[in-house]
Amino acid sequence: MKQILLFFLIMLAVQNSFAQQAQITGVIHEKPSVPIQYVNITLKDNAGKLITTSTSDAKGTFTMEKIPAGSYHITYNLIGFKTVNKPIQISSGTVNIGTITLEPDAKLLEEVALTGQRGSVSLKLDKKVFEVGKDVLSQSGAATDLLNIVPSVSVSPTGAISLRGNANVLVLINGRRTGLTQGNALEQLPADQVERVEVITNPSSRFDAGGSAGIINIILKKNKKAGFSGQLRVVGGIPNETRVSPSLNYKSNKLNLFATYGLRLSDYVGLYKTEQSTGLSGTPVYLNQRQDENRHDNAKLLYFGADYQINDHNTITAAFLRNSTHDHDKTRLNYLYSGKNGAIDSTLSRNGESWEKRSYNQLEFNYTKTFNQTGKKFTVDMQYDFWNSDKEWNLATNRVSPIPIIFPTIRTGSIGESKDFMIKTDMVQPLDSTSTLEFGLKFEDRRVNTDFIAEQQNTAGWEIIDQIDNHLLYKELIGSAYVQFVGKMGKFSYQGGVRGELTRIGIEDRIGNYTNDKNYSRLFPTLNVSYRFDTGTTLQGSYSKRINRPSLNMIYPFNELTDLNSRYVGNPNLNPSYAHVFEFAFLKNWKTLTFNPSLYYQKNNGVIEDYTSRNGDGLFITMPVNISKEIRSGLELSVLYNPIKWLQLNTELNIFHYAKQGSYQNQTFDYSGNTLTARLSAQVKLKDKLAFQTLYNFRGANATAQIHSNALHSIDFGCSKTFLKDKATVSFDVSNLFELRKLSSTTKGADYLISQTNIPNAARYRLTLVYRLNLKDNQSVRQAKSGNRN
């Protein structure tokens, strides 16, 4: 590790030593002096032979290098603007052609406004990019609703995000970990603030190695309008869902101010049913259990900050995020026990009520330095997260029959806090016009403290239950460094790198039941290659090694006592799992059809699997454990079809085989099977900007050695109408239409059988109004490819 650090220090010291090449430089603006990004610049000789190409950056600047002396023609082209073609004479040295002004092309703008309504899929060297269009369902809901229509991505009814059916995924915002991905915070982020979603199944070494399934990177829209602009978003729903989300931006030549506020009041209705048989080898006992759940969540989100451009090459960004929630949940559990002949033995009832307050805060700072050499960039990012939570449960239990009895009241309390500091640097150094060297360092320190207590009321007051009164301290320190090389030879592009991570983890508690220190260092190589046959045809191959670190809830050993019959507990002894991922992907774009198949293979060592057992008191305990390995291989197919201008069809199919091996205590986890996921979306756009969309999701049945999960279906529907010259949009959508989204599973053990049907969320109906301020016609369409702060 010391050698890696020394290498990067040397690279930082010599980063200015690369010789400058003879070049053409310039800046591209639109009236009134607004820089234009993604303009294609082409240089040809007088015979029409292509010499080189370039693309303008976020500040409108571009550079062309290694240009021989001679006479040429230079062309500036971007959809929505008139093409500019000028002669240019090159002798020697650097030629600065000054500022080029492009004028909007009214005819082309109208064409873009028609064809730019839909999302599109493209393959980059190390990622698949889903450009967010104006789909009804992606504009009316939250970011989680949008993710549910992104190829390869799915969101469960409980909000868990998975990639190709694998939940070990890392979710980023603008390439960074953020509080917006913690808990249910993505429910606070309006989908219409998302510009694109990058699905990175084999991330390059620039990214953290965490997340064995890959990375989902959500890129937010960037304000590019001068002066004040913003929007107001209001949502009303049944069951109650009230949201108010105003956002405001101010932009000048040097300063960009941004602020977003979100208020959410939501109610959720859940139903959970269990049929359980125990003692199957002797005298059986049967249990029918029903849990009705009513959840009420209040949430407030505040995010504000500023970008300040010190000069043409230096920019700083500072921002603050606060996401606070106040939840009030009520549950009613009914237990009906019966014997072999169906005779009722007893019935019990437990009413639970909980209050939880959470506050997640994040301070972020970014410094970006660019250079005269196009593509050369140095960045420093610092981030400080701190959160706290306080949760209380009150549980009242009574036996209804045969003899009514009121049991002592139980209460639990959990108080937690965390502090997380991160700093990293990245350097991008172009070596020539076709190759780039990238390297960087990262340091992260995290500390989490948690207190948990369980008490039972007696005549004298409150007494501790089963000695459940403890404090847990979790410490995590991760240092990492990476280097990667990016190059291109004609139609062939490649990217190879390695990331080294050194991890120190400490877990301890007050009583001394849990003491576990883990120290490990690993290298994570990555390789991405791509061959572009023509403008619309690309073939890719990739490999990466990944790590899946257990989340805090998997390690946390304390548990709620809500259910008399079962509990979930964490396992402080969990180790991370490692994955080797291989993939081949093909993308073909025709005028009305996009065809994107992928083949993938993933080998995981030390896989984390849930293990269910029954203790001496008859209580079912579910706990995550490490097993030997899992191999997963599959075929994924995504097809986007626009047979006519007003109809868009999108279908996705993922078929995969999995095989697991390992054991824990007396349980063998050896199991293999096949399953699939599918998605079908249809969108119709009529005159006067009226649109309808329907989305069908299917997850096939799947199983492990203990649990068999039935197939899962769901239907979502939405419609929208835009008016007032695109300043306002009204949309109506229904999620979980007909309440088809039911999680049904069966768990088998040596002497028991458990069947469960869970409906965490009922059907939800929403009406949304979005009003936009200072929106210029077609501007958002023409600038839809620009990213948020780099």
N, C-alpha and C positions, 0 to 999 in steps of 0.2 A: 504493500500500500504506500509506503514511503517513496518507493521508486515512481509510482504513478503520480503522486503529488509533486515530486521534483520535476517530472516531465512536463506537467502543466505549468508550473512556475517558469520553467525555461521557455515554453511556448508563449506565455504571456509577455515575457521580456523581449522576445524577438518578433512580436507580432507586427511591428512596423518596419521590419527589415526587408520585406518583399519589395522588389523593385517595381516602380510604377511603369506601366506600358504606355506606348503611344495610343491615343484614344480620342473618341468623339464624345462629348458630354453636352447635355442640354436639359431643359425643364419644359414640361408640357402643362399648360393651364387651359381652363375654360373661362369664359367671361363670367363674373368679374374677378379675375386672378385667383381662381380656385384650382389647386393642383388636381390632376387626374391620374388615378392609379390604373394599372393593367393595360395601358396603351401599348399596342404592338408596333415596334419600330423595326423596319426592314431596310437593309442596305444592299443595293444591287449595282453591278457595273453597267456600262452603257449597252452591253449586249444582253442584259436581262439576267445575268448569272447571279445567284444569291451569294453574297459575301458573308454576312452575319446578321443576327437578329438580337433584339433586346426588348425589355419590358420596363415601363416606368414603375417606380415604387410609390409608396404612400405620399411622398412629397412631390411627385410628378417628375422626379429626376431619373435620368438613364445614362448609361455609359456603354460604349462599344470599344473594344480593345483590339490591338494587333491589326490595325488597318494599314495596308500598304498604300504608298502614295499613288494618286490617280484621280480620275473623274468618276463620280458615282451619282446615283439617285437614291434619296432617302425618303421613305414613306412612313406616315403616322396613321394608324388605323385603330378604331375602337367602335364597336356597334353602338349606334345612337348618335355618332358624330360624323361630319363630313371628312372623308379621307383627304389628307394633305400629302402632296408629292413634290419634292423640291430637288434640284441638282445641288451637288456639293463637291468642292475641290479639296483634296487632302494632299498636303505636302509632307510635313513632318511635325513631330511634337504633338501637343494636345490642341484639338480644335473645339472651342466652346461656341456652339451655335445659338446660345442665348435661350430665350423663351419662345416656344411655339404655342400659338393659341388655336384650339380646335373649336369649331362652331357646331352646335347641335343640328342634326339632320331631322327635320320634322317628320318626314316620311318614314325614316328608319325608326324613330322613336315610337310611332304608332305601331309598327310591326313588333318591336320589342315588348310593348305593353300587352300585345295579344299573346305572344309566345312565351313571355317570361312569367306567366302565371303559375306554371307547374314546377314542382321540384325536379331535380335531375340528379343522376348519379355519375360520378367520374372516378377514375382510378389515378391516384398520385403514386409516387414511388414507394411510399410506406403506409398508405392509408386509402380508404374508400371515403369519398366526400359526398354527402347528401345535401344538395342545395335546397333550402327551404323555400317553397313557392308560397302561393296564397291558398293552400288547401283549407277547406272549411274547418276540419277537425284540428289542424295545426295552428289555426289563428284564433279559435274561440276558447281553447282550454289552456292548461298550464304546460310547462316544459315536459312533464311526464306524459301528457297526452300526445305531444309531438313525438317523443321517443318511441311511442307505440306504433308509429307508422314508418319509422326509419328501418330500412333493410337490416336484418340480422339482430336487431335490438327488440327486446320485449320488457314490459313492466307488469309485474304481478298485481293482483287486486290489493295487496298490502303495501305496494310501492317499491318492491325489490326489483332492481334492474339487472337484467341478464343479457349476455351476448352469446348467440347460438346455443341457448339453453343452459349456459354456464354462468352462475351468479358471481364468480370470482373475477369481477370486472372493476377497473379503476375509472371513476367518472371525474373529469376535469372541466373547468370553465376557463376558456381562453388559454388552455395549456397549463393551468395551475390548479392545485387543490384549493378549495374554497369552502366557506361555510354554506354556500348555496347548495352543496351536494350532501350536507349533513342532515340526517334524519329525514324529515319531509319538507325540507326547505325548497326543493325543486317545485313543490306544489305552489310556492309563492312566486315563482318566476313565470310571467306570461309567455306563452309560446311565440307570440308575435314579436318578441324581443330577440329571438334566436335567428341568426342569419344562416348558419349551416351546422351540420353535425358531422364530425369526422369519426369514422369507425376504424380503429387501428388494431387489427387482430395480431399483427406482428410489429410492435413499436420499435423504432430505432433506438440506439443507445442514448440518444439525447433525453428520452423520457425515463422516469423511474421504472425500475424492473418489476414493481408491484402489479398484481392483477394477472393471474395466469390465463384468464380468458382474453385479455387485451385491455384496450383503453377506449373510452367514449369521450371525445373532446367536443364540448358544446361551445361554439363561437357566437358571441353576442354581436348585435349590430352596433355600428359605430356612428356617432353623430358627425356628419360632414357638412351640415348646413350652417352658413354664417348667421350670426344673430341668435335669437331665441327660437327654440323649437321644442316639441314634446308631444305627449299624448295623455289622455285620461281613459282609463279602462274600468268599467263598472260591470259586475257580474251578480246576478241573482239566480238562485237555484232551489230545487226541491229534491231530497231533503235540504234543509237550509244550507245555502252556500252563498254568503255575501262577501264580495271582494270589491275593494276600491284600490286602484293602482295608478296614481299619477306619476309621471316622470317628466323632467324638465332638463333641457340642455341650453348652454350658451357657448357660442364659439366665436372667437376672434382670430386674428392672425397668430397670436402667441399663446392664447389661453383657451382651454376647453373645459367648461364646468359641467358636471353631470350629477343628477340626483334622482333617485327612485324611492318611492314609499309604497308599501303594500300593507293593506289591512284585510284580514281574512277571518270570517266567522263561519265555521262549518260544523254540521251535524252529520254523524255517520250511524247507520243502523246495521248491526251484524247479527247473524244467527249461526250457531255452532251446535251440531248434533253428534252424539256418540252412542254407538251400540257396542258393548264390551262383554266378552265372555272370558271368565277365568276358571281355573281349577278343572280344565278339560280332561285331565287324566284321572280325576276322582269325582268329587261332588261339585258340579259346575255352579257358578254364581253369575247372574246376568245383571247388567246395568244399562239402563237407558238414561242418557244425560242430555239435557238441553240448556244451552246458555244463550240468553238474549242480552245484547250489548247495545248501549247507547253512548256514543262518544261525542263530546262537544269540544272543539278546538278553537281557541282564539290565538291569532298570530299577528305579529307586527314585524315588518321588514323595512329597514332603512339602509340605503346604500348611497353614498355621495363621495365625490372626489374631484380631482382636477388633473389635467395634463397641462404642463407648461413647457413651451418650446423656448429654451434659453437662446439658442441660435440655430442655424441650419443643420447642425450635427449633434446637438445635445438636447435631450428631452427628459423631463422627470414626471412621474405620475405618483400621486398619493391618494389613497381612498380608505374609507371606513365602512364596514358592514356590521349591522346588528340585526340579528334575527331572534326575537323573543316569542315564546309561546306559553300559553296558559291553558292546560287541558283539564277537563272535568268529565270523568267517565263513570258510568253506572253499569253494573252487570247483575244479572239474576240467574243463578244456576239451580236447576232442579235435578235431583238424583232419584231414580226409581230402581230399587234392587229387587230381584226376584230369583226364585229357585228353579230346579230342574223342570218342574211341571208348570212353570209360569206363575206360580203362586207368589203374590207380592209379599216381600219380606219387610221392607221399610221404605219410606220416602223421606228425603231431606231437602232443605232449601238453604241456599247461601246468597245473601245480598251483599254486593261489594260496591264501594264508592271510593274513587281516587281523585286526588288533586295533584297536578304536577306543573311546576314552573321551570322553564329552561331559558337560558340566555346564552346565545353564541355571538361572540364578537371577534372581529378580524381587522387588523391594521395591515395595509399593504403599501409597499413602496417599490417603484421601479425607476431605474436610470438606464437610458438607452443612448448610446453614442454611435453615430454613423460616420462614414468616411467618404472622401472623394471617390474612392474606388467602389464601384457599384457592388452591392451585396455584402460588403464588409461591415460587421456590426459587433458591438460589445454591449452586453447588458448585465445589470446587477439587480436582483430581486431580493427583497426582504419581506417577511411575513410573520406577524405575531398573532396567534389565535389564543383566546381565553374564553372558556365557557363554564357555566355552573348550572346545576339542576337540583331540584328539591321535590321529592315525591312522597306522598303519604297514601296508604291504603287503610280503610276501615272495613272489616268483614264481620257480618252478623250471620250466625248459623243456627238453625233450629231443625229438630226432627219433627216431621208432621205426623207420621204414623209409624208403628202402631200406637206408641205412647208419646204425646207431644213433649219435647224437651227443648229448652233454650240453652245453647252452649255459650261458653264465655266469649266475649267479643275479642277479636284479634286485630291488631294494628301493626303495620310495618312502616318504616321510614328509611329513605335512601337519600343521601346528600353526596353530590359529586362535584368535582371541579377539575379543570385541565388547563395547562399552559403549554403552548407549542411555539417554538421559535425556529424559523427557517431562513437561511441565506444561501443564495446560489449565484454563480456567474456563468455566462456563456459567451463564447467568442466564435464568430463566423469569419473565416479568412479565405477569400477566393485566392486560389493559386494561379489560375488563368481563366479564360472565358468558359472552360468546360469542367473545371474541377475546383472543389472547395474542401477545406479542412475545418472541422468544427470540434471544439473541446470545451469542457467546463467542469466546475466543482460545485458541490452542494453539501451543506451541513444542516442537520435537523435534530433538535432536542425537544423531547416531549415528556411531560409528567402529569399523571392522572391520580387523584386522590378520591377515594370513595368510602363513605361510612354507611353501614347497613345494620338495622336493628329490627327484631320481631318480638312483639310483646303480647301477652294475654292477660285479660282483666280478671282479677279475683276480688275477694271481699276486702282485702287490704290495699288494693290498688292495681299496679301493673307488675307482671313478672316476665323475665326473659324466657322465650320459647327455645328449647333445645340448644341453649348457649349461642343463639344467633345474635351476636352483638360484636361486630368486628370492623376493622378498617383495613383497606387494601391500598397499597401504593404501587403504581406501575410506572417504570422509567424506561424510556427508549431513546437511544442515540444512534443516528445513522449518518455516516460520512460516505460520500460517493464522488467518483470522478469518471469522466467518459471522454472518449475521442472517437471520431468517425470521419471517414473520407467519402465524399460524394463526387461522382464523375459521370461523364457522358462521352460516348463515342458514336457519332452518327445517331442511329435510331435506338441504340442500346444505352441504358442508364443503369447505374449501380450505386449502392450505398452500403458500406461495411463499417462496423465499429465494435467497440467493447466498452462495457460499463463495469466498474468495480465498486462494490458496496461493502462497507464494514459496519456491522450491527452489534450493539450492546443493549441487552434487555435485562431488567431486574424486576422481579415481582416479590413482594413481601407483605405480610399482614401483622396486625398487632398481636394476635394470639399465637402465631407461629405455625399455623396449619399449612400455609402456602409460602414457600420460599423457593424461588427458581430463578437462576441467572443463566442467560444464554448469550454466548459470544460467538459470532460466526462471520466470515467474510467469503464472498463469492464473486466470480467473474461472470458477466452476462453478455455473451457475444450476440451480434445481430447481423443479418445480411439481407438486403433487398435488391432484386434485379428486375429490370423492366425492358421490354422491347416493344416499340411502337411501330406497327406495320404501316399505318396511315393515320389520318386525322381522327378517325373514329374507332380504331382497332388497337387494343393494347393487350399484351400478355405479360404476366408478372409471376415471380417466384420469390419466396421469402422464408427466413428462418429466424427464430429468436428463442432465447432461454429466459424464462420468467420465474418470479417468486410470488407465492400467495401467503402473505402474513396473516395470521388469525386476527380478526377484528376484536375490539374490546368486549363486545357482548359474548363472544365465544370464550373469552378468558375469564370473565367476571364470574366468580364462584357462588355468589349469593343469588337468591331466587325469590320471586314473589310467591305468596301463599294463596293466590286467588282461588285455585282449583283444589278441591279436596282430593281429587283422584290422580292428578299428574302435575309435574313440574319440569321446567327447563332450567338446567344449570350449566354454567360455563366450566371450562377446564383449563386451569392455569398451567398445566403441563403440556399444552398443545405446542407443536413445532410447526414451522412454515413448510409448505409443500413447494415443489419445484416442477416446472413444466418445460418440455422441449416441443416447440410448435413449428410445423411445416405447412406451407400453403402454396397453391398454384391458382391463379385467378385469370380470367379472360373477360374482356369488355369489348362489345361491339355496338356502335351507335349507328342506326340508320335514321332516316328522316322522321319516321313515326314509331320506331321501335328501338328499345335499349335491351340488350341481352347480356347478362352478367352471371356466368357460372363460376363456382369456386370449388376446389378440392382441398381438404385440410386433414391433417393428422396431428394428434397431440398426445404426448406421453407424460403423465403426471406421477411423480414420486412423493410418497408421504401424504396422500390425499386426506383431506378433512371430511369426515363422514359422521352424521348423527347416529348415535347408538342409544336404543331404548331398552331399559331393564326394569325389573320390579324388585323393590327392596323388601325387607322383612315385614314392614307394616302394610304391604300391599300397595304402596304408592309407586306409580310409574315415573321413572326418572329418564329424561332425554338429555344427552350430553354429547358434545362433539369430541371425536377421537381421531387419531391418525391411523390410517391403514396403509398397506404397502404401496399400491399403485393403481392407476386407472389409465386405460388407453381409449382414446376417442377419435374416430375417423368419420368423415362424412362428405356429402355433396350438398352444396348450397346453390340455389338458382334464383335469380331475381330478374323479372321481366317487366318493363314499362312500355305500354303500348298506347299510342294516340292515333286511332284510326281516322278520326275526324276532329276538327278543331275544338268542338265543344265537349268531347268525351275523352276521358283519361282512365285507363285501366292499369292497375299495378298488382302484380302477384309475386309471391315469394314462397319458396319451398326449401326446407332444410331437413335432409334425411341423414341420420348418423347412427353409427354402431358404437356401443360402449362396453367395456369389460373391466370389472374391478376385482382386485385380489387383496386379501389381508384378513386379519382376525384381531379381535379384542376380547380378552377374557375367554368366555366360552362361545362367543358369537363369531361365526365365519362370515365374511363379507364377499366371498367369491360369487360373482354374478355377472352375466352378460346379457345384452338385449339390444333391440333396435327401436327407434322411435322417430318421430318427425314433428316439425312445426310448420304451419302454413298460414299465409295471410293473403287476403284478397281485398283490394280497395277499388271502388268505382266513383268517379267524380264527373258530374255533369255541370257545364257552365252555359247558362242561357243568356239571352239579351238583357240589357240594362243591369249587368253585373249581379245577376242572381245565380247562386250556385248551390248544388246539393252533393253530399258525399256520404257513402256508406262503407264501413270497414268491418270485415269479418276476420277474427283471429281463431286459430285452432292450435292446440298443443296436444300431441298424441299421448296415449298412455305410456308410462314408463315405470321402472321398478328398480329397487335395490334388493339386497338379501333380506331385509326386514319389511320394507314398505313397498306397496304397489299403489300408484297414483293413477286414477282414471283420466280419460281424455277431458280437456277443458275447452269450452267454446265461449265466444263472446261476440256481440254485435254492437257497434257504435254508429250513430247517425248524426248528421249535422246539415244545416243550411245557412246561407248568409246572403245579405244584401248590402251593397256598398252604394253610397249616395253622397250628395253635397260635394261633387267633384273630388271624390276619393278621400274626403276628409273624415267621413264617418262610415262605420260598418256595424250592422246589427246581425248577430248570429244566434242560432238556437241549436243546441246539441244534446244528445242523450247518450250517456255511457252505460254499458251493461244493459242494453235494451232487452226486455223480456226476462231479465235477471238470470241469464244463462250461465253466468260465470260462477260456477260452483266447484269448490275444491273437494273432491272425494278421494279417499284413500283407505287402504287396509293395512294394518300392521300385525304381523304374525310373530309369535314367540313360542317357546317350548310348551307353554301351558296356558296361552292366552291368545285371543283374537280381538282386535279393535278395528271397528269401521267408523269413519268420520266423514261428515259432510259439513263444509264450512262455506259460509257466504259472508265474507268480511264487509262487503259494501253492497247495498241495494242499488237498484237503478237510480241514476241521477240525471235530472233535467236542469239545463242551464240556459239562461238568456244573457247575452253579452253585448255591451255597447262600447265601441272604441271610437274616440274622437281625437283627431290628429291636428296639431298646431303647426303652422308655418310649413305645410307640405307643398312642395312645388310639383307641378304635373310631371310625371315620368321620372323625376329625379331619383326616387327610391328604386325604380327599376334599373336605371342606368348604373347605379352605384351598388347594386345588390351583391357584388362580389368582394367588396372591401371588408376586411376583418376588424375586430375591435383592437384595442391598444396592443401593440406587438410586444 
